[in-house]
Amino acid sequence: MDTRRLVLFVIFSMSILMLWDAWQRQHAPVEIAPQVASNNADTTPTINATSSAVNSNVAVDNDYKLQVGQRITVTTDLYKADIETTGGDLRRLELLKHRSADNDKANFILLGDVDATGKPMTYVAQTGLLGVDLPTHKSLFTSVATQYQMQEGQDALEVRLSSVSNGVTVDKVYIFHRNKYVIDVNYEIKNSSALAITPTVYYQIVHDDESNQGSALMPTFTGGSYYTDSVKFKKLSFKDMTKEPLRVTSNDGWVGLLQHYFVSAWIPKEGLAREFYTEKLNEHIYRIGTKSTLSIIPPGASLIVPARLFSGPQTKHDLTEAAPGLEYTVDYGWLTVVAAPLFWVLSKIHGLVNNWGVAIILLTLLIKAAFYPLSAKSYRSMAQMRELAPRLEILKQKFGDDRQKMQMAMMDIYKTEKINPMSGCLPILIQIPVFISLYWMLLGSVELRHAPFFGWIQDLSAVDPYYILPIIMGLSMIIQTKLNPKPTDPIQAKVMTWMPVVFSVFFFFFPSGLVLYWVVNNIISIWQQWYVNKSIHAAALLKKSGGKH
């Protein structure tokens, strides 16, 4: 295998690995418990009459729609939220510290029934209680106010919704916290009736299968997820939910909904037995949730049921603080073991320079420096092959189309000059996992979203608006091609000529943070290859002159 074929092989291998990694991220197998049959057509979860387990299977309802009541507006330092009096649903959640992907003047809408562009979407957080005279997500609540505002110096803002039926009073209490993306959602149940009640509490997220799907060139995962201490982190695509609804029981963990950069997750009371479930509500609407049967509440007694909802960006610190395992929602694929330390280093560098673009440049320098002893072997192999290029061209003219004699003559030259064309292969292959890990790390880090670099690049997660970096990327690849040995095969020569153009076109659609990494990586590689080429060429001239200067 000569150097040109090696380069093509490596590029092909990296492409296959990235495609395989992307496929794995989208179609990772999930352990799903057997489905329990049910003929219940109501979209409210029901209790299995034959056991204490909760049966949540429902028939597909093509007429499913969110019920409308009155909206309660809540404004904090991080959120502008809409709570619906019907069910006390969290119907809309606007993130005040994050801009819309399509309009940097507008805030990002995480939950809602329309997205930032006005297109229909369904992304709602619901809760309810199952049992006689208990409110579900279809029941009507009342509130003392329709607007709530977190005041300066106020650390927590409480929104209380109330429902009373046949002597049972239920308060659903939202508590928003300053500078936190965790919302407490507590039920306060007071049984003033003459009979004991045994409630079942459920928490669920309803989402459609069409919004937030990424682009054709940069697809991202949007779907369900859950975590328990025993099975760890699992993802569920909407296709998975259609094929086999989730039924998993546990005494810990959370259940949620993932999309690129953001996550919403219900975190029930610690130690409370729970069942995770998924259901298809109509052709495009799904829900994922968790249910728990509570203790008996005798007449005259009360019960408080705490829970938390994390709904916000996938920032490592916030996720780790919110719940065990929630940090795994930042999905770096099968190379997380490499990508996670890389992000740790990147974040530490950012803490020093306070610019994610500069941090990417410095991280690239560190990686190139760490791998230089391995890279040098590849560069030396390239340089040696470059020195042999004129002699190989002569062999090609001499033997013409007789490839067997051509190969034998080439092997004789390699043996005489003590050159191993394969010597640069292993070092390159060893580095591929690191490069792929860095690729997914930069692609999945919400910290880079709307993070400015300098000048025209004001969002490292978006494409370069003027395509300057992709053009520089293409030019750097052309320079690299010139530094490499000239292919003797005309087909290989054409491929190597057009490759910079093709790659540049692809990079037009890549986030500028990724392109910045590749540009810096290429510039350093060019310098390293030029330096090695110069050294090998000087050594070759010295050898030809018999060691005389």
C-alpha positions in Angstrom: 0.0 0.0 0.0 1.6 3.3 -1.1 1.2 6.6 0.7 -1.7 7.9 -1.5 -3.7 4.7 -1.0 -2.9 5.0 2.7 -4.4 8.5 2.8 -7.5 7.4 0.9 -7.8 4.4 3.2 -7.6 6.6 6.3 -10.2 9.1 5.0 -12.5 6.2 4.0 -12.0 4.6 7.4 -12.8 7.8 9.2 -15.9 8.3 7.1 -17.1 4.7 7.8 -16.4 5.1 11.5 -18.3 8.4 11.7 -21.3 6.9 9.8 -21.2 3.8 12.0 -21.0 6.0 15.1 -23.9 8.1 13.9 -26.0 5.0 13.2 -25.2 3.6 16.6 -26.2 6.9 18.3 -29.5 6.8 16.5 -30.3 3.0 16.7 -28.7 1.8 19.9 -30.5 -1.3 21.2 -32.6 -0.7 24.3 -33.7 -3.3 26.9 -37.5 -3.2 26.9 -39.7 -5.2 29.1 -42.6 -7.2 27.6 -45.7 -5.2 26.8 -48.9 -5.7 28.9 -52.0 -5.9 26.9 -54.8 -3.5 27.5 -58.0 -2.3 25.7 -58.1 1.0 27.5 -58.7 3.8 25.0 -58.5 6.7 27.4 -55.4 8.8 27.2 -55.3 9.1 30.9 -53.1 6.4 32.5 -55.0 3.9 34.5 -54.3 1.5 37.4 -54.2 -2.2 36.7 -57.1 -3.7 38.6 -55.3 -7.0 39.2 -52.1 -5.7 40.8 -50.4 -2.7 42.3 -48.5 -2.1 39.1 -49.6 0.7 36.8 -50.9 -0.2 33.4 -50.4 2.7 30.9 -51.2 1.1 27.6 -53.7 3.1 25.5 -55.1 2.8 22.0 -53.9 5.2 19.4 -56.2 8.2 19.3 -56.0 10.1 16.0 -58.1 12.9 17.5 -55.7 13.5 20.3 -55.2 17.2 21.2 -54.1 19.3 24.1 -57.1 20.7 26.1 -57.3 24.4 26.6 -58.0 26.3 29.8 -56.4 29.5 31.0 -52.7 30.4 30.8 -50.7 31.4 33.8 -47.5 33.3 32.9 -44.4 32.9 35.1 -41.2 34.9 34.6 -37.9 34.1 36.3 -34.2 34.9 35.6 -34.0 31.9 33.3 -37.5 31.1 32.1 -40.7 32.6 30.8 -43.2 29.8 31.3 -46.9 29.2 30.6 -48.8 26.9 32.9 -52.2 25.7 31.7 -55.0 25.6 34.3 -56.3 22.4 32.6 -54.1 19.8 34.2 -51.6 22.3 35.5 -49.5 21.4 32.4 -46.3 23.2 31.7 -47.3 24.2 28.1 -44.6 26.6 27.1 -41.0 27.2 28.3 -38.9 30.0 26.9 -35.2 30.0 27.8 -34.2 33.6 28.4 -30.4 32.9 28.4 -30.5 31.0 25.0 -31.3 32.4 21.6 -33.4 30.8 18.9 -31.6 28.7 16.3 -33.2 30.7 13.5 -33.3 34.2 15.0 -30.6 35.4 17.4 -32.9 38.2 18.5 -35.5 35.8 19.9 -35.3 33.5 22.8 -35.2 29.7 22.4 -38.5 28.0 23.0 -37.9 24.6 24.5 -41.5 23.5 25.4 -44.5 24.6 23.5 -47.1 23.9 20.8 -45.3 26.0 18.2 -41.6 26.4 17.6 -39.6 29.7 17.2 -40.6 29.8 13.5 -44.3 29.3 14.1 -44.3 25.7 12.9 -46.5 23.3 14.8 -44.8 21.2 17.5 -45.8 19.4 20.7 -43.6 19.4 23.7 -45.4 19.5 27.0 -44.7 18.5 30.6 -47.7 16.9 32.3 -48.5 15.4 35.7 -51.5 13.9 37.3 -53.0 11.7 40.1 -55.0 8.6 39.5 -57.8 7.6 41.9 -61.3 8.5 42.9 -61.8 12.3 43.0 -58.1 13.0 42.2 -57.1 15.4 39.4 -55.4 14.1 36.2 -53.8 16.2 33.5 -57.3 16.8 32.2 -58.7 18.2 35.4 -59.3 21.9 36.0 -57.1 23.8 38.5 -57.5 27.3 40.0 -54.9 29.8 40.9 -54.9 33.1 42.8 -53.1 34.9 40.0 -52.5 34.7 36.3 -49.0 36.3 36.3 -46.0 35.6 38.5 -42.7 37.4 38.5 -39.5 36.6 40.3 -38.3 39.7 42.0 -34.8 41.0 42.5 -33.1 39.2 45.3 -35.8 36.5 45.4 -34.3 33.0 45.2 -37.5 31.0 44.7 -40.9 31.7 43.2 -43.9 29.5 44.1 -46.9 29.0 41.8 -49.8 27.1 43.5 -52.6 25.5 41.7 -55.6 24.0 43.5 -58.3 21.4 42.8 -61.1 20.3 45.2 -63.4 17.4 44.7 -65.6 15.5 47.2 -63.6 16.4 50.2 -60.2 15.8 48.6 -58.0 18.9 48.2 -55.0 18.8 45.9 -52.5 21.6 45.5 -50.0 21.3 42.7 -47.1 23.5 43.5 -44.4 24.7 41.1 -41.3 26.2 42.7 -38.9 27.9 40.3 -35.3 28.6 41.6 -33.0 31.4 40.7 -30.1 30.4 38.4 -31.3 26.8 38.2 -32.9 24.7 35.5 -34.5 22.4 38.0 -38.2 23.1 38.9 -39.8 21.5 42.0 -43.2 20.1 41.2 -44.9 19.0 44.4 -48.4 17.6 45.2 -50.0 18.4 48.5 -52.9 16.1 49.1 -55.4 16.6 51.9 -58.0 13.9 52.4 -61.1 15.5 54.2 -63.4 12.8 52.9 -64.8 9.9 54.8 -62.9 7.2 52.9 -59.2 6.4 52.6 -57.6 7.0 49.2 -54.6 5.4 47.5 -53.3 7.8 44.8 -51.0 6.9 41.9 -48.9 9.8 40.7 -47.6 10.1 37.1 -45.2 12.5 35.4 -44.9 12.5 31.6 -43.6 14.4 28.6 -45.6 14.6 25.4 -43.7 15.2 22.2 -44.2 14.9 18.4 -41.8 12.9 16.1 -41.3 15.7 13.5 -39.8 18.8 15.3 -36.2 19.3 16.3 -34.8 16.5 14.0 -31.7 18.3 12.8 -30.7 18.7 9.2 -30.0 16.1 6.5 -26.3 16.7 6.7 -26.2 17.1 10.5 -28.9 14.8 11.9 -29.3 14.8 15.6 -31.2 12.6 18.0 -34.6 13.6 19.3 -36.4 11.0 21.4 -36.9 9.5 24.8 -34.4 8.5 27.4 -34.3 7.0 30.9 -31.8 6.1 33.6 -31.7 3.7 36.5 -28.8 2.7 38.6 -29.0 -0.9 37.4 -29.4 -0.5 33.6 -27.8 2.9 33.4 -28.6 5.3 30.5 -30.8 4.3 27.7 -32.2 6.1 24.6 -35.5 5.4 22.9 -36.3 6.6 19.4 -39.9 7.3 18.5 -39.7 4.2 16.2 -38.7 2.2 19.3 -41.7 3.5 21.1 -43.9 2.4 18.2 -42.5 -1.1 17.9 -42.5 -1.9 21.6 -43.7 0.4 24.4 -41.4 0.8 27.3 -42.2 -1.0 30.6 -39.4 -0.8 33.1 -39.7 -0.8 36.9 -37.2 0.6 39.3 -36.7 2.2 42.7 -34.6 5.0 41.3 -33.8 7.0 38.1 -35.4 9.5 35.9 -37.2 9.6 32.5 -37.0 12.3 29.9 -36.9 13.7 26.4 -33.7 14.5 24.5 -32.9 16.8 21.7 -29.7 18.5 20.4 -28.3 20.6 23.2 -31.3 20.4 25.5 -33.2 17.9 27.7 -36.3 17.7 29.9 -36.4 15.0 32.6 -38.8 14.0 35.3 -37.0 13.1 38.6 -39.4 11.5 41.0 -38.9 11.3 44.8 -35.9 9.4 45.8 -36.6 5.8 46.8 -40.1 5.8 45.4 -40.9 2.7 43.4 -41.7 3.7 39.8 -42.6 2.3 36.4 -41.3 4.0 33.2 -43.6 3.8 30.2 -44.0 5.1 26.6 -47.1 5.3 24.5 -48.0 6.4 21.0 -51.0 8.8 21.3 -51.6 9.4 17.6 -49.8 9.2 14.3 -47.1 11.8 15.3 -47.6 12.3 19.1 -45.9 10.2 21.8 -45.5 10.3 25.5 -42.8 9.0 27.9 -43.3 9.0 31.6 -43.1 7.4 35.0 -45.8 6.4 37.5 -45.7 5.5 41.2 -48.4 4.1 43.6 -48.3 6.2 46.8 -49.1 5.2 50.4 -52.7 5.1 51.7 -54.0 8.4 52.9 -56.6 7.9 55.6 -59.5 10.3 56.2 -58.3 13.5 57.8 -54.7 12.8 56.8 -52.4 14.6 54.3 -49.5 13.6 52.0 -46.8 15.7 50.3 -45.3 14.1 47.1 -42.2 15.9 45.8 -40.7 15.7 42.4 -38.4 17.7 40.1 -38.4 18.6 36.5 -35.1 19.5 34.8 -35.7 21.4 31.6 -32.9 23.3 30.0 -29.5 23.2 28.3 -27.2 20.2 28.6 -24.5 22.0 30.6 -22.4 19.5 32.5 -22.5 21.3 35.8 -26.3 21.7 35.8 -26.9 18.1 34.7 -24.6 16.6 37.3 -26.1 18.6 40.1 -29.7 17.8 39.1 -29.7 13.9 39.2 -27.3 10.9 38.9 -26.9 9.8 35.3 -28.4 13.0 33.8 -24.9 14.0 32.5 -25.1 11.0 30.1 -27.7 12.9 28.1 -24.7 14.8 26.6 -24.1 11.9 24.1 -20.7 11.6 22.6 -21.4 8.2 21.2 -19.3 5.0 21.7 -16.2 7.1 22.3 -17.5 8.9 25.4 -14.6 7.6 27.4 -12.3 9.7 25.2 -14.6 12.6 24.4 -15.6 13.4 28.1 -11.9 14.0 29.2 -11.4 16.1 26.0 -14.3 18.3 27.0 -13.0 18.6 30.6 -9.7 19.9 29.2 -11.5 22.2 26.8 -13.6 23.7 29.6 -10.5 24.2 31.8 -8.8 26.1 29.0 -12.0 28.1 28.5 -11.9 29.0 32.1 -8.5 30.6 31.5 -9.1 32.3 28.2 -12.9 32.9 28.4 -13.3 32.3 24.7 -14.4 28.9 23.3 -12.8 29.6 19.9 -9.5 30.3 21.5 -10.0 27.2 23.7 -10.6 25.0 20.6 -7.3 26.3 19.1 -5.3 25.7 22.2 -6.8 22.2 22.7 -5.9 21.4 19.1 -2.4 22.5 19.7 -2.2 20.3 22.8 -3.6 17.2 20.9 -1.1 17.8 18.0 1.7 18.1 20.4 0.7 14.9 22.3 0.5 13.0 19.1 3.5 14.4 17.3 5.8 11.4 18.2 3.3 9.2 16.4 2.5 11.7 13.6 6.2 12.2 12.9 6.4 8.6 11.6 3.6 9.3 9.2 5.2 12.6 8.1 8.6 10.9 7.6 7.0 8.2 5.5 5.3 10.9 3.4 8.5 12.8 3.0 10.5 9.7 2.0 7.9 8.7 -0.5 8.1 12.3 -1.9 11.8 11.9 -2.4 11.3 8.7 -4.2 8.6 10.1 -6.5 10.9 10.9 -9.4 12.4 7.4 -9.3 8.9 5.9 -9.2 7.9 7.9 -12.2 10.8 6.6 -14.1 9.8 3.0 -13.1 6.3 3.7 -14.4 7.6 4.9 -17.7 9.9 1.9 -17.9 7.4 -0.9 -17.1 4.3 0.8 -18.5 1.2 -1.3 -17.7 3.1 -4.3 -16.3 2.0 -3.8 -12.7 3.6 -6.9 -11.4 7.1 -5.8 -12.5 6.3 -2.3 -11.4 5.5 -3.5 -7.9 8.6 -5.7 -7.7 10.8 -2.8 -8.7 9.2 -0.6 -6.1 9.7 -3.1 -3.4 13.4 -3.3 -4.3 13.7 0.4 -4.0 11.9 0.4 -0.6 14.3 -2.3 0.6 17.4 -0.6 -0.7 16.4 2.8 0.8 15.1 1.1 4.0 11.6 2.6 3.6 8.4 1.0 4.9 5.4 2.5 3.2 3.2 1.0 5.9 5.1 2.6 8.8 2.8 5.6 8.8 -0.4 3.6 8.8 -0.6 2.5 12.5 0.1 6.0 14.0 -2.7 7.5 11.9 -5.2 4.8 12.8 -4.3 5.2 16.5 -5.3 8.9 16.3 -8.6 8.4 14.5 -10.6 7.6 17.7 -9.4 10.9 19.2 -10.3 12.9 16.2 -13.8 11.3 16.0 -14.3 11.9 19.7 -13.3 15.5 19.3 -15.7 15.8 16.4 -18.7 14.6 18.5 -17.6 16.5 21.5 -17.6 19.8 19.6 -20.9 18.9 17.9 -22.7 18.0 21.1 -21.5 20.7 23.5 -24.2 23.3 24.2 -21.5 25.6 25.6 -20.5 26.4 22.0 -24.1 27.3 21.1 -24.2 31.0 20.3 -20.6 31.3 21.7 -18.7 34.0 19.8 -15.1 33.6 18.6 -14.2 37.0 17.0 -15.1 39.1 14.0 -17.7 37.6 11.8 -18.0 34.3 13.8 -20.5 35.0 16.6 -21.8 31.5 17.0 -19.5 28.5 17.0 -22.4 26.1 16.7 -23.6 27.7 13.4 -22.2 27.6 10.0 -19.7 30.3 9.0 -22.0 33.0 7.5 -19.4 34.1 4.9 -17.8 30.6 4.4 -14.4 32.0 5.1 -13.3 29.1 7.4 -14.4 26.4 4.9 -12.6 28.2 2.1 -9.4 28.4 4.3 -10.0 24.7 5.0 -10.0 23.9 1.3 -6.9 26.0 0.7 -5.1 24.2 3.5 -6.0 20.8 2.0 -4.6 22.0 -1.3 -1.4 22.9 0.3 -1.3 19.6 2.1 -1.8 17.8 -1.2 1.2 19.7 -2.7 3.4 18.7 0.3 2.5 15.0 -0.2 4.0 12.7 -2.8 2.6 13.2 -6.2 0.5 10.1 -7.2 1.8 8.2 -10.2 -1.7 6.8 -10.8 -3.8 9.3 -12.8 -7.0 8.3 -11.1 -5.5 8.8 -7.7 -4.1 12.1 -8.9 -7.6 13.3 -9.9 -9.1 12.1 -6.6 -6.4 14.0 -4.6 -7.0 17.1 -6.8 -10.8 17.2 -6.2 -10.8 16.1 -2.6 -10.1 19.6 -1.2 -13.0 20.9 -3.2 -15.4 18.2 -2.1 -14.4 18.5 1.6 -14.8 22.3 1.5 -18.4 21.9 0.2 -19.1 19.5 3.1 -17.6 22.0 5.6 -19.9 24.7 4.3 -22.6 23.0 6.3 -20.6 22.2 9.4 -20.7 24.3 12.6 -17.9 26.9 12.6 -16.4 25.4 15.8 -15.8 22.1 14.0 -14.4 23.9 10.9 -12.1 26.0 13.2 -10.7 22.8 14.7 -10.0 21.3 11.3 -8.4 24.5 10.0 -6.1 24.7 13.0 -5.3 21.0 12.8 -4.5 21.3 9.0 -2.3 24.4 9.5 -0.3 22.6 12.2 -0.1 19.5 10.1 1.2 21.6 7.1 3.9 23.1 9.3 4.9 19.7 10.7 4.9 18.1 7.2 6.9 20.9 5.7 9.5 20.7 8.5 9.9 16.9 8.1 10.0 17.2 4.3 12.7 19.8 4.6 14.7 17.6 7.0 14.4 14.5 4.8 15.2 16.4 1.7 18.4 17.8 3.3 19.4 14.3 4.4 18.8 13.0 0.9 21.0 15.8 -0.7 23.7 15.1 1.9 23.6 11.4 1.0 23.9 12.1 -2.7 26.9 14.4 -2.1 28.6 11.6 -0.2 28.3 13.4 3.1 30.0 16.6 1.9 28.3 19.9 2.7 
